[in-house]
Amino acid sequence: MRVLVSGGAGYIGSHTVLALLDAGHDVVVVDDFSNSKPTVQGRLEALSGKHVPFHAFDLTDADKTEQLFVHEQIDAVIHFAGFKAVGESVSEPLRYYQNNLDATFSLLRAMQRSGVSKFVFSSSATVYGENAPVPYQEDYEYLSASSPYGQTKVVIERVLSDVAAVHEGWKVALLRYFNPVGAHPSGQIGEDPQGIPNNLMPFIAQVAVGRRERLTVFGDDYPTADGTCERDYIHVMDLAEGHVAALEHLGDLAEPVRAFNLGTGTGTSVLQMLHAFERATGKELPYEVGPRRAGDLAAFWADPARANTELGWRATRTIDEICADTWRWQSANPQGYPGA
Ligand code: WQD
């Protein structure tokens, strides 16, 4: 299939582009580079040996989006593009709702007009909110995220359900990620957050490469084995392969829309991740324990059984592989991707 990947220059998007090409699909990328760099295109073409057309514009421009579907033959869409900083979404909710929803609306209208009916959506475990029983299961109905960012995912999932229900033949997969980490084993593509990383793994990697002085562990008094929060960290290559599996199984869906957890089903603590990274680098990494971060939950992870059985997909890469691949990327690219 020829797949339009929105946000394909981003962290998960770029890895998914590679997985799609490896699986024999063709890819077209649209990205406005608001949180990524054009350098990624060259890295993807070098790694895949294939041309990867990039269209640089903002998907909230409905006319440009429609023109893209007129000029490019597209069979399916995988939609990553969107603002995703939890903290920023709290201070700028309207900007987040407008951007994330309008970009999705542009894509859906263009799909309607051009007869494209396959859609894979980059959703998030954050839709389960703060009260879902662990491990999280897809049939949990009380979806309500604790941040405007997460709520855009809840709303878009609902929009997709309502739109797919009235369009004959539409098939939509809602992929709820847990904590994406790691990098392609080549070390040529990886996570490149702009500014101070919000997330654990890139922060640890920047400490290891000397960009940050030390890690602050946000609380060690949680009701967990070592007192630090536990999360379901999934290798981005496992995640990317999960998108290919979902795309290729869309035709098998009995319903127009179906949600899938993409996780390992296992929790790992902050300190366990830090020490795994020390093993990968052979260095002792400095850290201090600070206060809890507002909004953090103590522990959650996926029940991935539905994706395992219905998509024939399973996360296989270990925490040690995650750290080794992350370190290979970060040490080869200490400042992330070059260029503005
Ligand atoms: C993991 C753990 C922190 C940084 C976030 C988003 C979620 C999703 C995945 C998009 C927590 C601790 C972190 C640090 C620390 N993104 N930590 N020191 O919060 O589970 O999920 O990313 O869908 O929407 O909320 O991931 O990596 O920020 O934190 O101690 O410098 O690491 O307290 O326990 P989180 P995270």
Residues whose N, C-alpha, C, O or C-beta is under 5 A from the ligand:
A	BS01	WQD	V86 S124 T126 F178 N179 N198 N199 L200 M201 F203 T216 V217 F218 C229 R231 V270 R293 D296
